[in-house]
Amino acid sequence: MNKNYYAVIMAGGVGARFWPLSTQQLPKQFHDMLGTGNTLIQQTFNRFESLIPSENILIATNKKYEKLVQKQLPKLSPKQLLLEPTMRNTAPCILYSALKIYHENPDGIMLIAPSDHWIDEEATFLQNVKTSFNFCEENDALVTLGIKPSSPNTGYGYIQFKHSKNQLKEVSNFTEKPTLETAKQFIEEGNYLWNAGIFVWSVKSILNAFEINLPKMYSLFQKGNNFYNTASEENFIEKNYTSSENISIDFGILEKATNVFVLPVSFGWNDLGTWGSLHTKLDKDTNENATVGGEVLYRDSHNNIVHTQSGKRVVIQGLNDYIVVEKEDILLICPKNKEQEIKQITLDVKTNFGDEFV
C-alpha cells in the first residue's frame, strides 16, 4: 500500500434536507441511512481502507462532532481528526488538511471526498482514484472526478471539458446548478459531467494553487507551520480558523486555476442529498414504496418512502409520492415534489418548537 496516499473525508455538514432524521446534533453522515448496518461515514472510511493506509485517512469535521466520529471510527488516532471550530465551507478545511499532510509527508497525494455519498461499484471507483493518484504523481494537476450524466439533473453542478483522446480531460468551465433547459443542452453537447465534489491532487500542487488564488487564506494558515502535527495545532486552529474566508474550493481555487483536469467516470454514484435521492437507492416493493426501519403495510399507495423506528408497524392507505419520517417525538409528512422546502421547514420548526428539534 502506497504510504504517499492520503484521504480527507469531509464530515462537517448538517444535512438539513434530511430532517427530522438529520439534525445539528446528529447529522446524516452519522446515520445508517440505507439500513446496511453501517453509517455513511463508516461506509466511506471502509471504502478507502483497501487503497489508502488507514492511518492516512483524515476526517475533517466540526469540533462538536468529535465524540461522534471517535465513537463510530474507534480506530482513528487524535491526529487524524481535523476539528473545525466553526463552519467555513470547503476551501479552509482543504488548505488546513493539505498543510497538515505536507508537514508529515511533502510527497503526499490527497483525495478529498464527502462522507455521505453512495457508490455502487466500489472497485471501479477505487480504480478511478488510483488513476487520478498516478496522474497527480507525475503532473502538477488538480483533478476532479466527473460523473457521466444519466439525465439533465438540475440539482448538480456541471463540469465542461475539452475534447481529447486522453483519459483525463482539461476542464474549460464549471457551471453551478443549471435550469432544466440548460441541463438538457449540456447533455446534448456531450462534454459535460456532474460535479461530484471528489478531488485528487498532490499537496504541493494544491498549496501552490492556494498561494496564487487565495493568498490571504494561505498566509493565515502558513502562520501555523510550526504547529501542525504537534500539541499546539489545536490551539492555533482554534485562534485562527474563524478568520479565514468562507468560500468553497470550487469558487476559491478550481474556477481560477489553469491546471484543472477531470476524469470522466461511471461507477453508480448518488450524493444522497434528499429523501428523494435516498428513495432511488433503497429496495422497493412492486408499487415503488421504500421502507427503512419498521414494517409498513401499504394499501393503494405508490412511490412513497417511509422511515420509522425499528419494530414500529405502520399502515399507509391511499398515499402516493410522499415522504413519511418518524423520529422519536417528531413526524414529517411531505410530498416528494416539495422536498426542497424541508430546509425552510426546519427554520419554521425552530421558530415554533425550539432549537432542540432541529
C-alpha positions in Angstrom: 0.0 0.0 0.0 1.4 3.4 -1.0 2.3 5.5 2.0 2.1 8.7 -0.1 -1.7 8.2 -0.5 -4.0 10.2 1.8 -7.7 10.7 2.0 -9.6 13.6 3.7 -13.2 12.8 4.4 -15.3 15.9 4.8 -17.9 15.3 7.5 -18.9 18.7 8.9 -22.3 19.2 7.2 -25.7 19.2 8.9 -27.7 17.6 6.1 -30.8 19.8 6.7 -32.7 18.3 3.8 -32.9 15.0 5.7 -34.7 16.5 8.7 -36.1 15.2 11.0 -33.6 12.3 11.0 -30.6 14.6 10.4 -30.2 17.3 13.0 -27.4 19.7 14.1 -26.7 17.3 17.0 -26.7 14.1 14.8 -26.2 14.9 11.1 -27.0 12.4 8.3 -23.4 11.1 7.9 -23.6 9.5 11.4 -26.8 7.6 10.5 -27.3 4.3 8.8 -29.5 5.9 6.1 -29.8 2.8 3.9 -30.2 0.1 6.6 -26.9 -1.5 5.8 -25.6 -1.8 9.3 -23.0 0.9 8.8 -23.4 4.7 8.9 -22.5 6.8 5.9 -19.2 7.9 7.4 -18.3 4.3 8.3 -19.0 3.2 4.8 -16.9 5.9 3.3 -13.9 5.2 5.7 -14.2 1.4 5.0 -14.2 2.1 1.2 -10.8 3.8 1.3 -9.0 1.3 3.5 -8.2 -1.1 0.7 -6.3 1.6 -1.2 -5.1 4.1 1.4 -3.3 3.3 4.7 -5.9 3.6 7.5 -3.6 6.0 9.4 -3.5 8.3 6.4 -7.3 8.7 6.3 -8.2 12.0 7.9 -11.7 13.3 9.0 -12.4 17.0 8.7 -15.4 17.8 10.8 -16.9 20.4 13.2 -15.4 20.2 16.7 -18.8 19.4 18.2 -18.9 16.1 16.3 -15.5 14.9 17.7 -17.1 12.3 20.1 -19.4 11.1 17.4 -16.5 10.5 15.0 -14.5 8.7 17.7 -17.4 6.5 18.6 -18.1 5.5 15.0 -14.5 5.2 13.9 -12.7 4.0 17.0 -9.5 3.0 15.2 -8.7 6.7 14.5 -6.0 8.4 16.4 -6.5 12.0 17.5 -4.0 13.3 14.9 -6.4 12.0 12.2 -9.1 14.4 13.3 -9.2 17.9 11.8 -11.6 19.8 14.1 -13.1 23.0 12.7 -14.2 25.4 15.5 -16.7 27.0 13.1 -18.2 26.3 9.6 -16.2 27.9 6.9 -17.0 26.0 3.7 -14.6 23.6 1.9 -11.6 25.8 1.0 -10.3 26.4 4.6 -10.6 22.8 5.7 -8.8 21.6 2.5 -6.0 24.0 3.0 -5.7 23.0 6.7 -5.6 19.3 5.7 -3.1 19.9 2.9 -0.7 21.7 5.2 -1.1 19.0 7.9 -0.2 16.3 5.3 2.6 18.3 3.8 4.4 18.7 7.2 4.2 14.9 7.6 4.9 13.9 4.0 5.8 16.6 1.3 5.3 13.9 -1.3 1.7 13.2 -0.3 -1.1 12.8 -2.8 -4.5 13.5 -1.3 -8.1 12.6 -2.1 -10.9 14.8 -1.0 -14.3 13.1 -0.6 -17.6 13.8 1.1 -18.6 11.5 3.9 -22.2 10.9 2.8 -22.2 9.8 -0.9 -23.3 6.4 -2.1 -21.2 4.4 -4.6 -22.4 1.2 -6.3 -19.3 -0.1 -7.9 -16.6 0.4 -5.3 -13.9 -1.5 -7.2 -14.4 0.7 -10.3 -14.4 3.9 -8.1 -11.1 2.9 -6.4 -9.5 2.2 -9.8 -10.6 5.7 -10.9 -9.0 7.1 -7.7 -5.8 5.1 -8.4 -5.7 6.5 -12.0 -6.0 10.0 -10.6 -3.3 9.4 -8.0 -0.9 8.2 -10.7 -1.7 11.3 -12.8 -1.1 13.7 -9.9 2.2 12.0 -9.0 3.5 12.8 -12.5 1.8 16.1 -13.2 1.2 19.5 -11.5 -2.6 19.0 -11.7 -5.8 19.4 -9.8 -8.1 16.5 -10.7 -11.8 16.1 -10.2 -13.9 13.1 -10.8 -16.8 13.9 -13.2 -19.9 11.7 -13.2 -21.2 10.9 -16.7 -24.8 12.3 -16.5 -27.7 9.9 -16.8 -30.3 12.7 -17.0 -30.4 16.5 -17.2 -30.4 16.8 -13.5 -30.7 20.4 -12.2 -29.6 19.5 -8.7 -25.9 19.2 -9.5 -23.1 21.5 -10.8 -21.6 20.6 -14.2 -18.1 20.4 -15.5 -17.3 21.2 -19.1 -14.2 19.6 -20.6 -12.2 19.9 -23.7 -12.5 17.0 -26.2 -9.3 14.9 -26.4 -8.2 11.3 -26.7 -6.6 11.5 -23.3 -8.1 9.7 -20.4 -8.1 12.8 -18.2 -9.5 15.9 -19.9 -8.7 19.6 -19.4 -11.5 21.4 -17.7 -12.8 24.5 -19.5 -15.6 25.6 -17.3 -17.7 25.0 -14.1 -21.4 25.7 -14.0 -23.5 25.8 -10.9 -26.9 24.1 -10.8 -28.4 25.0 -14.2 -32.0 25.4 -15.4 -33.6 22.3 -16.9 -33.3 23.7 -20.5 -29.6 24.4 -19.9 -29.0 21.0 -18.4 -30.7 19.4 -21.5 -28.3 21.4 -23.7 -25.3 20.2 -21.7 -26.4 16.6 -22.2 -26.8 17.1 -25.9 -23.3 18.7 -26.3 -21.8 15.6 -24.7 -18.8 17.2 -23.0 -20.4 18.0 -19.6 -20.2 15.9 -16.4 -21.8 16.1 -13.0 -19.6 17.7 -10.4 -19.4 15.1 -7.5 -17.1 17.1 -5.3 -14.4 14.4 -5.3 -10.9 15.7 -5.9 -7.3 14.4 -6.1 -4.1 16.4 -6.1 -0.6 16.4 -4.7 -0.2 18.5 -1.6 2.4 20.6 -3.4 0.0 21.4 -6.3 -2.9 22.4 -4.1 -0.7 24.5 -1.8 0.7 26.3 -4.8 -2.9 26.9 -6.0 -3.9 28.4 -2.7 -0.8 30.7 -2.6 -1.7 32.0 -6.1 -5.5 32.2 -5.9 -6.3 32.6 -2.2 -3.2 34.4 -0.9 -4.8 35.9 2.2 -6.1 32.5 3.4 -2.8 30.9 2.5 -0.8 33.4 4.5 -3.2 32.9 7.5 -2.7 29.2 7.6 1.1 29.4 6.9 1.5 31.0 10.3 0.8 27.6 11.8 3.7 25.9 10.0 5.5 25.3 13.4 2.4 23.8 14.9 0.9 21.3 12.5 1.1 17.7 13.9 2.2 19.0 17.3 0.4 19.5 20.6 0.0 23.2 19.6 -2.0 22.6 16.4 -5.5 22.6 18.1 -4.8 25.9 19.8 -3.5 27.5 16.6 -6.6 26.4 14.7 -8.9 27.5 17.5 -7.5 31.0 17.4 -7.1 31.5 13.6 -9.7 29.3 11.8 -12.6 31.8 12.3 -10.5 34.5 10.5 -10.4 32.5 7.2 -12.6 33.3 4.2 -15.9 31.5 4.0 -15.5 30.1 0.4 -15.8 26.8 -1.4 -12.8 25.1 -3.1 -14.8 25.4 -6.4 -15.1 29.2 -6.3 -11.8 29.8 -4.5 -9.5 27.6 -6.5 -10.9 25.4 -9.2 -12.7 28.1 -11.2 -9.5 30.2 -11.3 -6.7 27.6 -11.7 -5.4 26.7 -15.2 -4.2 23.2 -14.4 -7.6 21.5 -13.6 -8.4 18.2 -15.2 -11.4 15.9 -15.0 -11.6 12.1 -15.2 -15.0 11.1 -16.7 -16.3 8.2 -14.5 -19.3 6.0 -14.2 -19.4 3.9 -11.0 -23.0 4.3 -9.9 -23.0 7.5 -7.8 -25.6 9.3 -5.7 -24.9 12.2 -3.4 -27.8 11.2 -1.1 -28.7 14.9 -0.8 -32.5 14.5 -0.3 -35.1 11.9 0.8 -36.0 11.6 -2.9 -32.4 10.6 -3.8 -32.3 8.1 -0.9 -35.6 6.6 -2.3 -33.8 5.7 -5.6 -31.1 3.7 -3.7 -33.5 1.7 -1.4 -35.1 -1.7 -2.2 -38.8 -1.1 -3.2 -41.9 -3.2 -3.4 -43.9 -3.7 -6.6 -45.5 -0.2 -6.2 -42.2 1.6 -5.7 -42.6 2.0 -2.0 -39.4 2.1 0.1 -39.2 1.4 3.8 -36.4 1.9 6.4 -36.7 0.9 10.0 -40.2 -0.6 10.7 -42.7 -2.7 8.9 -45.2 -1.0 6.7 -48.4 -2.2 5.2 -49.1 -0.2 2.1 -52.7 -0.2 0.8 -53.4 1.5 -2.5 -50.2 3.5 -2.1 -47.4 4.1 -4.6 -43.9 5.6 -4.8 -43.5 6.6 -1.1 -40.5 6.5 1.3 -41.3 5.7 4.9 -38.5 5.9 7.5 -39.5 4.9 11.0 -38.2 3.3 14.2 -37.2 -0.3 14.2 -40.0 -2.5 15.3 -42.7 0.1 14.5 -45.7 -1.2 12.5 -47.2 1.4 10.1 -50.2 1.3 7.8 -50.3 3.6 4.8 -53.6 3.9 2.9 -54.2 5.8 -0.3 -50.9 7.8 -0.3 -48.8 8.5 -3.4 -45.4 10.2 -3.8 -44.9 11.1 -0.2 -42.0 11.2 2.4 -43.0 10.0 5.8 -40.4 10.2 8.5 -40.8 9.5 12.2 -38.0 10.1 14.7 -38.9 9.9 18.4 -41.3 12.7 19.1 -41.3 14.2 15.6 -43.3 13.2 12.5 -42.8 14.6 9.0 -45.3 14.1 6.2 -44.3 15.9 3.0 -45.0 15.4 -0.8 -41.8 14.3 -2.6 -42.1 17.2 -5.1 -41.9 19.6 -2.1 -38.8 18.1 -0.5 -36.6 21.1 -1.4 -38.8 23.0 1.1 -37.6 20.9 4.0 -34.7 23.3 4.7 -37.3 26.1 5.2 -39.5 23.7 7.2 -36.6 23.3 9.7 -36.5 27.1 10.2 -40.2 27.1 10.9 -39.8 24.2 13.3 -37.0 26.1 15.1 -39.2 29.2 15.5 -42.3 27.3 16.6 -41.0 24.4 18.6 -37.4 25.3 19.6 -33.7 24.7 18.7 -33.7 21.2 20.2 -35.9 19.8 17.4 -33.5 20.8 14.6 
